[in-house]
Structures are given as C-alpha cells and as structure tokens.
Amino acid sequence: MRNAESLGPEAIGAFLEASQGIEFAGQSQEEIYGWVHATLLQEEYFRQGKKGRGAIRAYMQKVTGRSRAQITRLIRLYRKTGELKSRAGRRHRFARKYTAADILLLAVVDRAHERLSGPATRHVLEREYKVYGKQEFARLAEISVSHLYNLRATAAYRRRAAVFVPTRPTAIPIGERRRPDPRGEPGHLRVDSVHQGDSDGVKGVFHINAVDEVTQWEVVGCAEGISERFLIPVLEAMLHQFPFRILGFHSDNGSEYVNYTVARLLNKLLIEFTRSRPNRSQDNGLVEGKNGAVIRKHIGYGHIPGKYAERVQKFYTAHFNPYLNFHRPCGFARVVEGARGKRRKVYRREDYVTPYEKLKSLPQADKFLKPGISFESLERRARRMSDTESGQKMRQAKAVLLRAVKLESPAAPRD
C-alpha cells in the first residue's frame, strides 16, 4: 500500500469498515517498524483523543497484521525513545574455550593413535602437556571426555580426521546359528526352498522341502510365494504330515524362514529353531542334496506359474510324499575309520531302506510318534501297494499334473 500512513481520520474509519474479513501481513520487520513510525508522525497520534487513538491503533493492526499487544509495545517504544528501529536479537552464548587450533590438534592426535576411546585420548592429551611439556596442549589437557566427543562431532574436526566405519550387519534375534544335534532321535528337520523360476514376468511356484535328519522322512509342499501369506499355511500342513513329533527346525538364513511369523509358529508348537552358520555349507547339506535328487529329478526345471501351487500341493500330499517315505529307499552312510585314522563314509547293501523302515528300526520308536498315530496304521498305509505300484501311480498323477499345467499355461500354444 502506497501512502497508507497519510490517510485522515475519516479515511481510516472507512478503510476499517470496508476491509472487514480481509487480512493483511507486513513483510520484513524493518518495513513494519518504518511504516508504524511514519503513521504515528503523520496522524499525530499523541494529540488525538481516545477514540482517534483507538482507530489509529486498529488501523495499524490491520495493515501490519500484528496483534494489539505488539502494536501497543511499538507505540510505547516510540513514546519512550522518539523512534522505532529493529534491534537484532542477542542470544546468550557460552564463552568458547577451545579454539580451531585445539580442534586441529585433537585431529592430529586421533590420526596418530587410530582414534582411541574418549578416556584413553584424554589421558594422551594430559600426558602431552604434563609429561612432555608441550604448551599447545594446555587447554586440551583439561578437557572432559564428554566435551572431547563434542569436538569430534564438529565440522572442522571431520574435515581434518574423517573416520570411515564399515557397514555392520544387523543382528537378527531369531533362531540360534548352530548345527542341530538330533542325538539319534527323529524330529529334527532340515528345510529349504526351491523356486520353479519365472517366465515373462510370471512368478513360478516355490517348493518347500523338509527332511528329517535321522530317518530322511521327507515332506514336500508347494506355495504360490514365499511371503507369510502363502508360506505359513503350507508349513503348517507339512508339519502335520510327519508321523513323529517335530523337535527342531533348521533352515538357511533366507528371510522366508528367518522372520517373526515363522518364529511364532514354531514357538507355538514348541519347536526349536536353528539357522546355518556362516561359511559352513554342510549345515543344511542334507536337504539341499534332496532338492536336486528328488524335486528337480521329478518336477524338472520347467516353469510352473504360481496359480498352480494348490494343485501341486495336492499332488504332493496324495501321491508324492507317501511314495517318498514308504516306497523309495534312501542310503544311510556309515562312517568308517581307516588304519591311519582317516574317516570316510561308505554305503552297504543293508544301508538302503525306506524312511519308514528306518523309523521302525530306531530303539523305542513308539515313543517318538504323535498321539493318535501307531505303527499299525502306518504299516497299513505302507502295505496298500508295492513300491513299484506306488511309483507307477505317482508317475501317472505327475504326468496328469504337468500336462494340465502345460496345456492351461498362457504361454503354451493351443490348437
């Protein structure tokens, strides 16, 4: 607004009445002070009556956007000093004891000693002054440990003594990193995932493979994805298929298993959770060997879209898992020590048995079974068909499954 300070009393009244509902705001403090000063002079504020002074005060409030208390303070200041000037605020500052030279000296000491801890560095500074008589360390010799860290945090120090700290891995408090020790008891599982691959942006199914270390009892499941939404129901169904109590759950360090949802599931079932150790590739070697010898051998490497996960899961439960455990022999190695103390694993004819036969052969095997499951019921399942008949039935069901997947896949040509 130009020449707003030169309006008369009648114009000021008309302006206030016409500008109701309109808000103004001043720019800088210097401009507001100068305009208030000019308005007080032009309108002869202190010669006006009470009504006139009230109108001028309201006018200045309106134009500057300041409150009544602020305008009153400016008027009081003008009356006291005869002028209005903005004053830069003065904040209280502590006296600076340590100079830029001291910070540089601290950086030199830290570089020489590879940045010791605060108390150790303070002792070095004190010795430089008191023992070796170096006067430049007079102030630093009395520095506190806490303020020493304050100096290290300054920009001047960082420019002189940059310290690069390598990225440190975040510890995950889920599962113990060690090799499980089953001590000849079944129920200690080794678990791993096998991805069926992607094709044209379509995610493939994930096979979940769980193998008992003692009996090699194997249960395979299939999930559409490895997120919690898909994985947890499959894991629960797989654990239910084992005839013996599950005591341990061992996996690699993949996030599909090392998460709080899986940990809660295992804690609920009172199952111990362990993870593979770093640089110990054999910690989960049993199930990784089964990935190739069982899953890849029977299912292959062809793409199976994730939408068929439920159909594959039904095939595993009804045909594949019974065949693996009741009709497919596994080798159980024996460790033989030679004349020179060298240990090696050997397989004899009697070392090839099915997981079910291995389970029956364990001492006091009955005590490992789940409630409601007996060897009589397991024996009936094993006797329903011969090993070859079971293999033939499994292959027929697998052929139907893979043919359906191939024909219904969007990428497959149609006649």
C-alpha positions in Angstrom: 0.0 0.0 0.0 1.4 3.4 -1.0 0.9 6.5 1.2 -1.2 4.4 3.6 0.3 6.4 6.5 -1.2 9.7 5.2 -4.9 8.8 5.5 -7.0 11.1 7.5 -9.3 10.0 10.4 -12.4 9.7 8.1 -10.5 7.7 5.6 -9.1 5.4 8.3 -12.6 4.7 9.6 -13.9 4.0 6.0 -10.9 1.7 5.4 -11.5 -0.3 8.6 -15.2 -0.7 7.8 -14.6 -1.7 4.2 -11.8 -4.2 4.9 -13.6 -6.4 7.4 -12.9 -10.0 6.7 -9.7 -9.1 4.8 -6.3 -9.9 6.5 -3.0 -8.1 5.8 0.5 -9.1 6.7 3.6 -7.0 6.8 6.8 -8.1 5.0 10.1 -7.5 6.9 10.4 -6.2 10.4 12.3 -3.2 9.2 9.4 -2.2 6.8 6.8 -2.6 9.6 8.7 -0.5 12.0 9.3 2.2 9.4 5.6 2.3 8.4 4.4 2.4 12.0 6.8 5.2 12.8 5.6 7.2 9.8 2.0 6.7 10.6 2.4 7.8 14.2 4.1 11.0 13.0 1.6 11.7 10.1 -1.5 11.1 12.2 -0.1 13.0 15.2 -1.1 10.0 17.4 -0.4 11.5 20.8 -2.6 14.6 20.0 -5.6 12.6 19.2 -8.4 11.8 21.6 -9.1 8.3 23.0 -11.4 7.4 20.1 -8.9 8.6 17.5 -6.0 6.8 19.1 -8.1 3.6 19.1 -8.9 4.0 15.4 -5.3 4.6 14.5 -4.2 1.6 16.6 -6.8 -0.7 14.9 -5.7 0.7 11.6 -2.0 -0.2 12.3 -3.0 -3.7 13.5 -5.0 -4.2 10.3 -2.3 -3.2 7.9 0.7 -4.8 9.6 -1.0 -8.0 10.6 0.4 -7.7 14.2 -1.5 -8.2 17.4 -2.9 -5.4 19.7 -0.2 -6.2 22.2 2.6 -5.9 19.6 1.3 -2.5 18.3 1.0 -1.3 21.9 4.6 -2.2 22.6 5.7 -0.3 19.5 3.8 2.8 20.5 5.3 2.6 24.0 8.8 2.3 22.5 8.2 5.2 20.2 6.9 7.4 23.0 10.0 6.5 25.1 12.7 6.9 22.5 11.1 9.0 19.8 12.0 6.5 17.1 11.4 2.9 16.0 14.3 0.7 14.9 14.5 -3.0 14.8 17.1 -4.4 17.0 18.9 -7.7 16.3 18.3 -10.2 19.0 21.2 -11.1 21.2 21.2 -14.6 22.3 23.2 -15.8 25.3 26.3 -17.7 24.2 28.7 -19.6 26.3 32.3 -18.5 26.2 34.3 -20.5 23.7 37.3 -22.2 25.4 38.6 -24.5 22.7 39.8 -22.8 19.5 40.2 -24.1 15.9 43.8 -24.8 16.7 42.8 -27.1 19.5 40.4 -29.0 17.2 43.1 -29.4 14.7 45.5 -30.6 17.4 42.9 -33.2 18.5 42.6 -34.4 15.0 46.3 -34.9 14.7 46.4 -36.9 17.9 43.4 -39.1 16.8 45.1 -39.8 13.5 48.3 -40.8 15.2 46.6 -43.2 17.6 43.9 -44.5 15.2 41.2 -42.8 17.2 41.2 -44.2 20.7 38.3 -44.1 23.1 37.5 -40.9 24.8 39.1 -41.7 28.2 42.2 -43.0 26.5 42.5 -40.0 24.3 42.1 -37.6 27.2 44.9 -39.4 29.0 47.2 -38.9 26.0 46.4 -35.2 25.8 47.1 -34.8 29.5 50.5 -36.6 29.2 51.4 -34.4 26.2 51.1 -31.4 28.5 52.2 -32.6 31.9 54.8 -35.2 31.0 56.3 -33.9 27.7 55.7 -30.2 28.5 54.0 -29.3 25.2 52.3 -25.9 25.9 49.9 -26.2 22.9 48.1 -29.0 24.8 47.4 -26.8 27.9 43.7 -26.4 27.2 43.1 -29.9 25.8 44.8 -31.4 28.9 41.8 -30.3 31.0 39.1 -31.3 28.6 36.3 -33.6 29.8 35.6 -36.8 28.0 32.0 -35.7 27.0 33.3 -32.4 25.5 36.0 -34.3 23.7 33.3 -36.1 21.8 31.6 -32.8 21.1 34.8 -31.5 19.4 34.9 -34.7 17.4 31.4 -34.0 16.1 32.3 -30.6 14.7 32.6 -29.9 11.0 36.2 -28.7 11.5 37.3 -31.9 13.1 35.5 -34.1 10.4 37.3 -32.3 7.7 40.7 -33.0 9.3 40.1 -36.5 10.6 37.5 -38.3 8.6 36.8 -41.8 10.0 35.2 -44.4 7.8 33.4 -47.2 9.6 32.5 -50.3 7.6 28.9 -51.3 7.4 28.0 -53.6 10.3 25.4 -56.3 9.8 22.2 -56.1 11.9 21.9 -59.0 14.3 18.5 -60.8 14.0 17.4 -62.3 17.3 15.6 -65.2 15.6 17.0 -68.7 15.8 20.3 -69.9 17.0 23.1 -70.2 14.5 24.5 -73.7 15.1 24.3 -77.2 13.7 21.5 -79.1 15.3 22.3 -82.3 17.2 19.4 -84.8 17.0 21.3 -87.5 19.0 19.6 -90.2 17.1 16.1 -89.0 17.6 13.7 -88.2 14.7 12.0 -84.9 14.5 14.9 -82.6 13.6 14.0 -81.1 10.2 16.2 -79.5 7.6 14.2 -77.1 5.5 14.9 -75.3 2.2 13.1 -73.7 -0.7 13.3 -74.4 -4.4 12.0 -71.9 -6.9 10.5 -73.1 -10.2 11.6 -70.0 -12.0 9.9 -67.0 -13.6 8.7 -66.7 -17.2 7.6 -63.4 -18.9 7.2 -61.7 -15.6 5.0 -64.5 -14.2 6.4 -65.9 -10.9 6.8 -69.6 -10.6 5.8 -71.8 -7.6 8.0 -72.4 -4.6 8.7 -75.9 -3.4 9.2 -76.2 0.3 11.3 -79.3 1.1 11.6 -80.6 4.7 13.8 -83.6 5.5 14.3 -85.3 8.9 18.0 -85.8 9.6 17.8 -89.2 11.3 15.2 -91.0 9.2 15.3 -88.9 6.0 11.5 -88.7 6.2 10.7 -86.1 3.6 7.7 -83.9 3.1 7.4 -81.6 0.2 5.0 -78.7 -0.1 4.2 -76.0 -2.7 3.4 -72.3 -2.2 2.5 -69.6 -4.6 5.0 -67.3 -2.9 7.4 -67.2 0.0 5.7 -64.4 1.8 4.0 -65.0 5.1 0.6 -65.1 3.4 1.4 -68.2 1.4 4.2 -69.9 3.4 2.6 -70.3 6.8 -0.4 -72.4 5.7 1.9 -74.7 3.7 4.3 -75.1 6.6 1.5 -76.0 9.0 0.2 -78.6 6.5 3.7 -80.1 6.1 4.4 -80.3 9.8 1.1 -82.1 10.2 2.2 -84.8 7.7 5.1 -86.0 9.8 4.1 -89.1 11.9 6.5 -88.2 14.7 6.8 -85.1 17.0 8.8 -82.2 15.5 11.6 -81.1 17.9 13.8 -78.9 15.7 13.5 -76.7 12.6 16.8 -75.8 10.8 17.0 -73.5 7.7 19.5 -71.3 6.0 19.4 -67.6 6.6 16.8 -66.7 4.0 14.1 -64.2 5.0 11.3 -66.6 4.1 12.1 -68.5 7.3 14.0 -66.1 9.4 11.1 -63.9 10.3 8.9 -63.4 13.4 5.8 -65.0 11.8 7.6 -68.4 11.3 9.2 -68.0 14.7 5.8 -67.5 16.4 4.5 -70.6 14.6 7.5 -72.7 15.8 7.3 -71.3 19.4 3.6 -72.2 19.4 4.4 -75.8 18.5 7.4 -75.9 21.0 9.9 -76.5 18.1 13.5 -75.3 18.4 14.6 -73.0 15.6 18.2 -73.1 14.4 20.0 -71.5 11.4 23.0 -72.3 9.4 26.4 -70.9 10.5 28.5 -68.7 8.2 31.0 -70.4 6.0 29.5 -73.8 6.9 27.9 -75.0 3.7 27.2 -78.5 5.1 24.9 -77.3 7.9 21.9 -77.6 5.5 23.5 -80.0 3.0 21.1 -82.9 3.6 18.0 -81.0 2.3 20.0 -79.3 -0.4 21.0 -82.6 -1.8 17.4 -83.7 -1.7 16.4 -80.6 -3.7 18.3 -82.0 -6.7 17.9 -85.7 -6.2 14.1 -85.5 -5.5 12.4 -82.3 -6.6 14.5 -81.4 -9.6 14.6 -85.0 -10.7 10.8 -85.5 -10.6 9.5 -82.0 -11.3 12.3 -80.7 -13.5 13.2 -77.1 -14.3 10.2 -76.1 -16.5 8.2 -73.1 -15.5 5.0 -73.7 -13.4 3.0 -70.5 -12.7 2.2 -69.7 -9.2 -1.5 -70.1 -9.6 -1.0 -73.9 -9.8 0.6 -74.1 -6.4 -2.6 -75.5 -4.8 -2.8 -78.3 -7.4 0.9 -79.2 -7.0 0.4 -79.2 -3.2 -2.5 -81.7 -3.5 -0.3 -83.9 -5.7 2.5 -83.9 -3.1 0.1 -84.7 -0.3 -1.8 -87.5 -2.0 0.9 -89.2 -4.1 4.5 -87.8 -3.9 5.1 -87.7 -0.1 3.7 -91.2 0.6 5.9 -92.6 -2.2 9.0 -90.9 -0.9 8.5 -92.2 2.7 7.0 -95.6 2.3 8.4 -96.9 -1.0 11.6 -95.0 -2.1 14.8 -96.4 -0.4 17.4 -93.9 0.9 21.0 -94.5 1.6 22.2 -94.2 5.2 26.0 -93.8 5.3 28.3 -95.4 7.8 31.5 -93.7 8.9 34.5 -96.0 8.7 37.9 -95.1 10.2 40.9 -96.4 8.3 44.2 -97.6 9.6 45.7 -94.1 9.6 42.7 -92.6 11.3 41.1 -91.2 8.1 37.3 -91.3 8.3 35.2 -91.9 5.2 31.5 -92.7 4.5 30.5 -96.0 3.0 27.2 -97.5 1.9 26.5 -101.2 2.2 23.6 -103.2 0.9 21.8 -103.2 4.2 22.2 -99.4 4.5 19.5 -98.8 1.9 16.0 -98.7 3.4 12.9 -96.6 3.2 12.4 -93.7 5.7 9.5 -95.7 7.2 11.8 -98.8 7.7 14.4 -96.5 9.3 11.9 -95.1 11.7 10.7 -98.6 12.7 14.3 -99.7 13.3 15.0 -97.0 15.9 15.2 -98.1 19.6 11.9 -97.4 21.3 10.5 -95.9 18.1 6.9 -95.9 19.5 7.8 -93.0 21.9 8.5 -90.6 19.0 5.1 -91.0 17.3 2.5 -88.3 17.6 -0.6 -89.0 19.7 -3.2 -91.0 17.7 -0.6 -92.4 15.3 0.6 -96.0 15.7 2.9 -98.3 13.7 -0.2 -100.4 12.9 -1.8 -97.6 11.0 1.5 -96.7 9.3 2.0 -100.3 8.3 -1.4 -100.5 6.7 -0.5 -97.4 4.6 2.8 -99.0 3.6 1.1 -102.3 2.6 -1.6 -100.8 0.4 0.5 -101.2 -2.7 4.0 -102.4 -3.6 6.9 -100.0 -4.1 6.7 -100.3 -7.9 2.9 -99.9 -7.9 3.2 -96.8 -5.8 5.9 -95.4 -8.1 3.7 -96.1 -11.2 0.7 -94.4 -9.6 2.8 -91.4 -8.6 4.2 -91.0 -12.1 0.7 -91.2 -13.6 -0.6 -88.5 -11.3 2.5 -86.4 -12.0 2.0 -86.7 -15.8 -1.6 -85.6 -15.5 -0.5 -82.6 -13.4 2.3 -81.5 -15.7 0.2 -82.0 -18.8 -2.6 -79.8 -17.3 -0.1 -77.1 -16.3 1.4 -77.1 -19.8 -2.0 -77.0 -21.6 -3.5 -74.4 -19.4 -0.4 -72.1 -19.3 -1.0 -68.8 -21.2 2.4 -69.3 -22.9 1.5 -72.7 -24.3 0.2 -72.9 -27.9 -3.3 -74.0 -28.3 -4.8 -76.0 -31.3 
